[in-house]
Every structure is written in C-alpha cells, then in structure tokens.
Amino acid sequence: MFMCKCFYRNQLNDLCPPEPEPFSLPAPIPKWPPGEGFASGKIIIGEIEVSKISKFERIWTCSLPEDKKKCVTFYKPVGIPDGFRSMGHYCQLNGKPLHGYVLVVREVELPETAVVGEHVKSAALREPLDYTLVWSPDDGTEESYGSCGYFWLPDPPEGYRAMGFLVTNKPGKPELDEVRCVRADLTDTCEPHNLIFNSRTNSTSLPFQVWTMRPRHRGMRGTGVSVGTFFCSNHWSNGEDLQIGCLKNLNPKLCGMPNLDQIHSLINHYGPTVFFHPDEVYLPSSVAWFFKNGALLYKTGTDVGEAIDESGSNLPGGRSNDRQFWIDLPSGDQRKNVIHGNLESAKLYVHVKPALGGTFTDIAMWVFCPFNGPATLKVGPMDITLSKIGQHVGDWEHFTLRICNFTGELCSIYFSQHSGGQWVDAYALEYIRGNKAIIYSTKNGHASFPHAGTYLQGSSKLGIGIRNDADRSEFSVDSSIQYEVVAAEYLGDGVVTEPGWLQFMREWGPKIVYNSRTELDKIINVLPAMLRYSVESIFSKIPVELSGEEGPTGPKEKNNWVGDERW
C-alpha cells in the first residue's frame, strides 16, 4: 500500500525543493484608464460576486517516496475581503514560483431568499452539511503520524454543489463555516486538466491523484469560470461525475472586460516583441502591403486573377470556406519581391475576447507572412532540406496574451505552433522591456516559442522530426506599437470596425498540385532501414498546411477565433 511521507516544517528543506515564493512581473502594473469593472478586484457574475485571492497559508507538503524532490504543497487562501467566503483550497508543485489563485465569493443579494418574478430562489450560497474524508496517507491516528494531510469533500445541501476540496493537517473535520457551496444553477461543468500528483507506485497500489481543473465549456462564448481549486480522488475515472463544479457567469454585461481605451493601454504595456530568425528570408508584411503589391483573387473556373483593393473590400465575404475563391501571389519579378515580405509595414492584428467566463481577457495577436518557406527534416545528425514540403502562400500565425480581469496582470501567453501550441506562465517568459515578453518566430515556418533553440516536431528522444529553429536577430516587430485592433465582439457593434479582408473565409493561398508523398518517399527510401518506420510515422502526423497541399485560411476561420486555444 502507498504511504506518503508526512512532513514537519523542519524536514522540508532536506526533502523538498524550497516552498514557492510569490511571483511578480518585472515591472509594476500601471494604473489603467477608467472603466466599469476591469481591474477593480471584483466581478459580478449574476447573483454572486467573486474576487481573486493569490495570497496563501501553507497547510501541508507531501513528497512521493521514490522521488523526494517532487513535492506538492497545499494552501488555504488568506486575506479574504470582508463578506467573501472561500470555496476550496489551492495546491501546486514546489520548485516554481507561487503563481496561482482561488476565487472567493459573496452574494449580491444578502437576504436568505430572493424573489425573482413569480419564483422564489434559494440563497446563492450555503454552508456544507458535513464533510467526507476522501483520502489520507495515514491510518487516521494523529498520535502515530503527527502532522499529515487529510482531504475533505464538502457535502452540499440538496440543489447545491461543492466547488473544491479542503486539506487539513489533523484528522478533525474542518469547520462548516470555512467554505460555501453554490446553488447548482449558478455552476457549470468542469473537467480535470493537468495531473499534479499521483501516488501510484506500482500497478497494484490504489492511486490517489490530484488534478488542476478547468471549465469544460471554454472559449469566447463559454460561461464557465475557473475557481482555481483542485480535484482529487482515489477512484475517479474519466467520464465520471467530479462531484465538484466551476462557477457560471450569468451576467450578460461581462462587466470585468476592458473597454477600448483599456485594451490599447494593455497592448502598449504588455505587447511582446516578435523576433525572427537571423536566416529568415520569408518575413511578415501588413495585409495592405500584400494586396497593394500585386496579390490576386482567383475564382474556380477562371485562369485570370483579379487585383485586390488595399483594404480587401472586393474580397467575397462568407460564413465558411467553400473553396470557390483563393488568393495567390503576383507573377514574374513582382512575385519574388512579395514572398520576402516587408518588415517595415508589418503589424500584429489583434482580436480581443472574453476567456473563462469573462474573468480573463484573451488578446490574440495575428501575424501575416506572404509566404511560408520549406521545412527541414532532422534525422539524428543529418539535416535534410525539403524542397517543397512546408511551402505555401499566405501564412497566418498567432500568439495570445491572457490577462486577469481582476487586476489587469499578464498571467500567461499561448504560443501557437503549427497544429498545436502551449501556454507558458508569466514567470517562465523572457522579457525585453518592463513587462513586454519576447516571442521567437521560427525560421521559414513562423511558429511561436518562448525561448531560442531548436524544437523538433516529431520525436526528440530519437532525434527525428521537423526542425523549428528560433533565435533573436535584427528582424523584429514590436507589437506594443505595430498593431491594429481588428475585432472585439463583446464591445458591441460599431466600437471596432472589422477590416474587409477579415471576412474572407477562403484560402489565402492556392492548392498545391504536386504530390508531396513522392518527395517523402524519396527521402524515406534512402534512409537506413532502422529509421524508416520512425520517419514515416512522423510524416503521417504532419498537418495539412505543413504538407503544402492546401492554402491556409484566415484568422476568423480558425477554431480558436471563437473557441479556446488548444491546451
């Protein structure tokens, strides 16, 4: 049976990484322009108001016996404002800055019941009826084990849901008044996200797992609000009820979102600098420069392209890609000029949208390159330049800043990388000036990474994959200055005017007629037999755009325009 070591405070330094210290951005956060509720510290999401707590008191730290350097610490929130109540505790791994949060809550209406129309609604918040002990590493005898961890699930009244678990370092139950459960219709469904802690030491032991949580329904239209608490279980399997939920924002005003002045201030303060590789020859440009310098609109059944107005006003709009129209480069010498872009005209095209039920703001920044260069295959010590694979006209890439609407603080940045990407917390970013982060754009493919280096799209263990080379150079775009806000739907009609080209849902490059499989087979056939299967497996996972067979669609046709980033 698994036994988790229970630590006293004086044992921590010998067995675990240091207890996390709170993280602060490199520079102070400015005073934002005035607005309704952004960065006010509190957000009304219907019948309840929430506030963010990022100060904690340590309860208990636990380490796996086979990996004493891997420790997780459990905390309870402190400094809760008057009238607000906790909904659960927080945890994270040691060895990195303390950077998380939990939400605390209070009712907007104080009476026990409130009349809404002809219906009488129960109080939004209630104390739990009791607690259920979910797990503890000892036998429940304090005298035998001293200070250990005990995990408690609040038992909510009928019609209410628990929002998180509590941890104590003694076997006695927490006080009922310590947390509040939330009326079920004010909650949404959540799901486990990252596995933080797993006690399983062999195939026969009973596992105890701790996960971070996130709302199941996310994206621009998602109403789920992350509470910041964790999920734990010793029997849960995917698809089962988690027994806890997240909050739901039922306030259609999204009062925590920034207004237009605040958006510009956020971009000016946080806008990253995008560095392109020193050997990059396919640089970005503005869309207007691309059109002005000869880009052509083609229609199925015609061989002659039509010039595109600088604003894109003559591009056909539409709700989806019907493959009846596409954009291509000009011909002749002008084509050679356009594929290399124009750094002086380049800008970031900004889409601002609600995230996590309007408690965060996502600032998605799109960069346009007229051409995407060929990929390079790495097979051990060999680098093989692929003559056509990876090439396509019109390349749209992006990164996304996630801003906390309680404080206006930068929390993380999403780095888009071909068919996937990654969120990187603010403490792990590189900064160039104040709170402005660095984005590294990879050679030819323009994927985004947080640090310089060579990243393999394939198997790093085998040293086989498509190279993504990122480094700093004199080629850069400062998004805090060189940007244009093209969409912020939540602000309402007329506040931000979307450019005509944004409504073009078709492909920004022609369909390539060559057979990419032929080039792949030529490469595979000359490789040693022991490598062929691995390389073939990697090729099978190459995304459609990287294979060069279809031109990319524009930003508004991407899944993450309305949905959440892939994470």
DRENBATOR-629616 format. One line per 4 residues: for each residue x, y, z of C-alpha. Coordinates in steps of 0.05 Angstrom, whole numbers, plus 5000, padded with zeros to 4 digits. Each point is the difference from the previous one (the first is absolute). Layout:
BEGIN
X/Y/Z | ... $
END
This chain:
BEGIN
5000/5000/5000 | 5025/5070/4984 | 5022/5042/5059 | 5013/5074/4990 $
5052/5030/5045 | 4970/5052/5048 | 5047/5058/5012 | 5013/5047/5057 $
5024/5069/4980 | 5072/4987/5020 | 5003/4940/4953 | 4980/5037/4937 $
5067/5029/4982 | 5032/4931/5001 | 4948/4964/4958 | 4966/5051/4954 $
5017/5059/4956 | 4990/5065/5037 | 4929/5022/5013 | 4978/5043/4941 $
5008/5075/5005 | 4947/5046/4970 | 5015/5023/4929 | 4998/5073/4978 $
5007/5028/4930 | 5065/5036/4985 | 4967/5069/5003 | 4942/5030/5039 $
4931/4996/4969 | 4977/5070/4978 | 4936/5034/5018 | 4953/4982/4944 $
4952/5050/4967 | 4933/5005/5035 | 4945/4950/4984 | 4942/4963/5030 $
5030/4939/5034 | 5066/4979/4969 | 5057/4994/5050 | 4954/5020/5058 $
5015/4937/5040 | 4929/4974/4998 | 4953/4975/4945 | 4924/4990/5005 $
4981/4937/4962 | 4925/4999/5015 | 4973/4989/5070 | 5070/4994/5027 $
5063/5043/5000 | 5070/4969/4997 | 5069/5025/5019 | 5068/4969/4986 $
5046/4979/5057 | 5073/4986/4985 | 5027/5002/5072 | 5003/4934/5035 $
5018/4965/5065 | 5034/4933/4995 | 4962/4941/5029 | 5039/4938/4980 $
5055/4977/4954 | 5006/4930/4973 | 5055/4964/4960 | 4999/4933/4965 $
5047/4950/5034 | 5034/4982/4934 | 5010/5072/4980 | 5010/5044/5060 $
5017/5060/4956 | 4929/4999/4972 | 4957/5034/5053 | 4932/5031/4998 $
4977/5051/5051 | 4928/5013/5020 | 4977/5069/5021 | 4939/5037/5026 $
4985/5072/4978 | 5014/5057/5048 | 4982/5074/4998 | 4929/4986/4978 $
4960/5065/4995 | 4944/5012/5049 | 4935/4965/4979 | 5034/4951/4953 $
5007/4926/5014 | 5048/4946/4975 | 4977/4943/4955 | 5061/4955/5007 $
5075/4995/5005 | 5058/5007/4951 | 5061/4957/4984 | 5060/5000/4955 $
5067/4967/4991 | 5061/5027/5036 | 5060/5024/4961 | 4965/5056/4962 $
4971/5067/5021 | 4934/5003/5036 | 4955/5026/4944 | 4930/4972/5008 $
4936/5026/5030 | 4933/4980/5028 | 4935/5039/4995 | 4960/5021/5061 $
4927/5016/4996 | 4943/5038/5030 | 4927/5010/4984 | 4979/5064/4965 $
4933/4995/5036 | 5010/4988/5075 | 4931/4973/5021 | 4992/4925/5008 $
4951/4998/4942 | 4987/5047/4942 | 4937/5007/4959 | 5012/5000/4925 $
4936/5010/4961 | 4950/4949/5027 | 5054/4952/5023 | 5034/4996/5067 $
5073/4982/4995 | 5041/4970/5055 | 5062/5035/5026 | 5057/5000/4950 $
5050/4974/5052 | 4992/4950/5056 | 5045/4966/5050 | 5014/4926/4989 $
4960/4951/5042 | 5062/4960/5016 | 5067/4976/4972 | 5021/4933/4971 $
5072/4978/5011 | 5024/4983/4929 | 5071/4978/5016 | 5056/5004/5051 $
5069/4966/4998 | 4995/4976/5072 | 4952/4957/5040 | 4965/5060/5029 $
5038/4999/5066 | 5034/5067/5013 | 5042/4971/5057 | 5032/4949/4952 $
5014/5045/4941 | 5002/5071/5026 | 4983/5054/4949 | 4972/4968/4937 $
4954/5019/4943 | 4926/4986/5001 | 4957/5015/4939 | 4928/5019/5010 $
4942/5007/4951 | 4944/5047/5023 | 4932/4966/5001 | 4954/5052/4969 $
4927/5010/5016 | 4951/4974/4948 | 5000/5045/4939 | 5071/5026/5014 $
5070/4980/4976 | 5068/5000/5033 | 5053/5041/4963 | 5063/4969/5029 $
5034/4956/5052 | 5030/5020/5067 | 5064/4974/5031 | 5017/4996/5074 $
5063/4976/5036 | 4960/4969/5057 | 4945/4946/4997 | 4944/5046/5025 $
4950/5025/4949 | 5003/5072/4977 | 4949/5049/5028 | 4936/5002/4959 $
5007/5076/4997 | 5067/4996/4964 | 4971/4992/4929 | 4937/5012/4961 $
4964/4956/4949 | 4966/5033/4941 | 4929/4991/4974 | 5003/4951/4942 $
4970/5045/4948 | 5056/5050/5012 | 5053/4948/4984 | 5029/4968/4937 $
5034/4935/4984 | 5075/4995/5010 | 5052/4948/4980 | 5069/4978/5024 $
5057/5032/4963 | 5072/4989/5023 | 5019/4943/5045 | 5040/5030/5058 $
5009/4941/5046 | 4993/4925/4992 | 5013/4954/5059 | 5000/4935/4960 $
5066/4965/5010 | 4983/4933/4967 | 4944/4969/4959 | 4966/4971/5062 $
4999/5061/5045 | 4939/5043/5007 | 5016/5067/4967 | 4985/5067/5030 $
5001/5055/4947 | 4997/5076/5003 | 4982/5040/4938 | 4992/5073/4981 $
4931/5015/4973 | 4970/5042/4944 | 4930/5013/4973 | 4978/4950/4948 $
4966/5054/4959 | 5053/5052/4983 | 5014/5051/4946 | 4970/5066/4982 $
4929/4977/5013 | 5015/4955/5059 | 4969/5021/5067 | 5041/4953/5045 $
5042/5036/5052 | 5061/4964/5029 | 5000/5002/5076 | 5075/4983/5005 $
4989/4941/5046 | 5023/4928/4987 | 4967/4933/4990 | 5024/4937/5036 $
4977/4928/5003 | 5023/4929/5013 | 4949/4967/4954 | 4978/5050/4947 $
5003/4981/4926 | 4989/5043/4939 | 4927/5013/4986 | 4976/4995/5072 $
4969/5057/5039 | 5054/5042/5033 | 4954/5017/5059 | 5024/5072/4995 $
4986/5054/4949 | 5022/5068/4976 | 4961/5065/5001 | 4958/5026/4943 $
4999/5073/4979 | 4927/5018/4991 | 5013/5075/4993 | 4992/5017/4926 $
5035/5067/5010 | 5068/4966/5011 | 5016/5058/5046 | 5071/4977/5013 $
5023/5007/4928 | 5043/5060/4978 | 4972/5057/4958 | 5035/5024/4937 $
5045/5050/5036 | 5021/4946/5049 | 5014/4952/4943 | 5049/5049/4968 $
5032/5012/5068 | 5008/4924/5010 | 5032/4991/4932 | 5047/5060/5010 $
5022/4971/5067 | 5004/4926/4985 | 5008/4995/4924 | 5058/4951/4986 $
5056/5009/4951 | 5000/4946/4946 | 5071/4980/4979 | 5011/4963/4935 $
5058/4953/4986 | 5065/5032/4975 | 4995/4958/4936 | 4926/5014/4988 $
4985/5022/4929 | 4924/4993/5002 | 4984/5060/5044 | 4931/5028/5018 $
4964/5059/4970 | 4935/5036/5011 | 4940/4973/4963 | 4992/5067/4965 $
5072/4996/4973 | 4987/4929/4975 | 4939/5023/4962 | 5031/5064/4975 $
5060/4962/4972 | 4962/4955/4954 | 4964/4944/5037 | 4944/4973/4957 $
4931/4970/5013 | 4982/4938/4961 | 4933/4966/4990 | 4986/4928/4981 $
4994/4994/4924 | 5042/5061/4983 | 5074/5005/4983 | 5008/5074/5009 $
5007/5031/5069 | 4967/5064/5023 | 5039/5055/5035 | 4980/5009/5073 $
4984/5067/5030 | 5049/5023/5053 | 4945/4993/5054 | 4975/4934/4972 $
4932/5029/4987 | 4991/4960/4935 | 5014/4933/5033 | 4937/4957/5004 $
4975/4992/5072 | 4969/4936/5024 | 4987/4957/5061 | 5045/4942/4981 $
5053/4977/4951 | 4962/4975/4938 | 5066/4994/4961 | 4972/5043/4944 $
5051/5056/5009 | 5072/5005/5020 | 5057/5051/5002 | 5066/4992/4964 $
5065/5038/4990 | 5013/5044/4939 | 5040/4970/4944 | 5070/5016/4973 $
5050/5044/5036 | 4946/5030/5044 | 4987/4931/5029 | 5073/4993/5022 $
4995/5066/5036 | 4934/4985/5036 | 5020/4932/5028 | 5054/5032/5042 $
4950/5046/5035 | 5010/5071/5025 | 5021/5006/5073 | 4990/5076/5001 $
4925/4993/4985 | 4989/4939/5045 | 4951/5005/5058 | 4964/4954/5048 $
4925/4992/4989 | 4965/4997/5067 | 4937/4962/5020 | 4977/5013/5071 $
4951/4951/5031 | 4974/4975/5067 | 5031/4938/5032 | 4977/4957/5058 $
4932/5033/5004 | 5026/5071/4994 | 5046/4996/5061 | 5060/5002/4952 $
5013/5036/4934 | 5035/4966/4942 | 5038/5046/4954 | 5015/4959/4938 $
5053/5031/4956 | 5003/4976/4928 | 5061/5009/4955 | 4995/4993/4924 $
5057/4976/4955 | 4990/4999/4924 | 5038/4934/4995 | 5017/4939/5043 $
5067/4969/4983 | 5019/4926/4993 | 5010/4957/5061 | 5064/4966/5022 $
5001/4928/5023 | 5048/4979/5055 | 5020/4927/5003 | 5052/4992/5055 $
5061/5041/4978 | 4972/5010/4929 | 4960/5061/4978 | 4960/4990/4935 $
4970/5062/4968 | 4932/4982/4970 | 4994/5035/4933 | 4924/5009/5000 $
4971/4971/5064 | 4979/5058/5045 | 4997/5052/4945 | 4935/5037/4991 $
4974/5069/4984 | 4971/5042/5056 | 5019/4980/5071 | 4959/5021/5061 $
5031/4987/5068 | 4981/5027/5069 | 5014/5003/5074 | 4952/5019/5055 $
5008/5041/5064 | 4955/4979/5057 | 4985/5058/5047 | 4968/4995/5068 $
4938/5044/5002 | 5003/5007/5076 | 5068/5036/4998 | 5021/5012/4928 $
5060/4954/5011 | 5031/4959/4944 | 4990/4927/5020 | 5026/4960/4941 $
5012/4999/4925 | 4978/4947/4951 | 5052/4983/4947 | 4969/4973/4936 $
5042/4946/4968 | 4972/4973/4934 | 4944/4952/5019 | 5008/5010/5075 $
5031/5046/5051 | 5014/5011/5074 | 4981/5048/5056 | 5061/5028/5037 $
4990/5033/5068 | 5025/5071/5009 | 5056/4979/5047 | 5031/4956/4945 $
5001/5053/4945 | 5059/5042/4976 | 4990/5075/5005 | 5033/5054/4959 $
4974/5065/5030 | 4958/5004/5063 | 4943/4951/4994 | 5007/4990/4925 $
5016/4927/4984 | 5041/4971/4942 | 4969/4957/4946 | 5048/4959/4957 $
4974/4986/4930 | 5031/4938/4968 | 5038/5001/4934 | 4955/4990/4939 $
4940/4972/5039 | 4988/5060/5047 | 4977/4958/5059 | 5005/5036/5067 $
5044/4978/5058 | 5018/5032/5068 | 5075/4988/4995 | 5054/4994/4947 $
5021/4931/4978 | 4984/4942/4953 | 4933/4966/5012 | 4983/4934/4966 $
4931/4986/4974 | 5005/4925/5007 | 5042/4958/5048 | 5050/5037/5042 $
5022/4934/5031 | 5019/4971/4932 | 5025/5067/4973 | 4952/4995/4941 $
4951/5053/4979 | 4986/5065/4964 | 5047/5055/5025 | 4973/5063/5031 $
5060/5048/5009 | 4989/5062/5042 | 5051/5055/5015 | 5004/5074/5010 $
5021/5046/4944 | 4994/5071/4973 | 4934/4979/4967 | 4945/5016/5049 $
4931/5030/5009 | 4979/5037/5063 | 4927/4982/5010 | 4991/5053/5054 $
5006/5052/4944 | 4990/4964/4934 | 4930/4973/5008 | 4928/5009/4979 $
4939/4978/5040 | 4956/4965/4948 | 4947/4967/5044 | 4971/5004/5071 $
4929/4974/4992 | 4981/5007/5074 | 5006/5076/4994 | 4939/5002/4955 $
4987/5024/4929 | 5040/5059/4974 | 5053/5003/5054 | 5051/4963/4959 $
4993/4998/4924 | 5022/4934/4971 | 5041/5008/4936 | 4970/4971/4936 $
5054/4947/4992 | 4983/4970/5068 | 4934/4976/4971 | 5037/4960/4946 $
4990/4929/5025 | 5033/4967/4940 | 5073/4980/4991 | 5056/5051/5000 $
5040/4956/4952 | 4986/4954/4942 | 4994/4925/5005 | 5068/4969/4983 $
4994/4949/4943 | 5065/4961/5013 | 4997/4933/5036 | 5037/5011/5066 $
5000/4925/5012 | 5049/4991/4943 | 5052/5045/5033 | 4989/4965/5066 $
5010/4931/4970 | 5065/5022/4967 | 5027/5021/5068 | 4975/4938/5036 $
5030/4952/4948 | 5071/5026/5010 | 4998/4995/5076 | 5027/4941/5039 $
4947/4947/5011 | 5000/5010/5076 | 4978/5073/4991 | 4947/4992/4946 $
4942/4982/5045 | 5013/5058/5048 | 5006/5051/4944 | 4939/4973/4965 $
4960/5005/5065 | 5021/5073/5008 | 4981/5017/4929 | 4931/4971/5011 $
4989/5052/5055 | 5020/5060/4958 | 4942/5050/4999 | 4965/5015/4935 $
5029/5070/4993 | 5071/4975/5013 | 4992/4947/4946 | 4989/5057/4952 $
4938/4972/4967 | 4950/5053/5023 | 5006/5074/5009 | 4985/5025/5071 $
4936/5034/5019 | 4998/5067/5035 | 4994/5014/5075 | 4924/5001/5004 $
4995/4930/4970 | 5046/4970/5054 | 4968/4961/5056 | 5032/5043/5054 $
4967/5063/4973 | 4938/4981/5040 | 5026/4941/5039 | 5055/4994/5050 $
5073/4989/4983 | 5021/4927/4997 | 5026/4983/5069 $
END
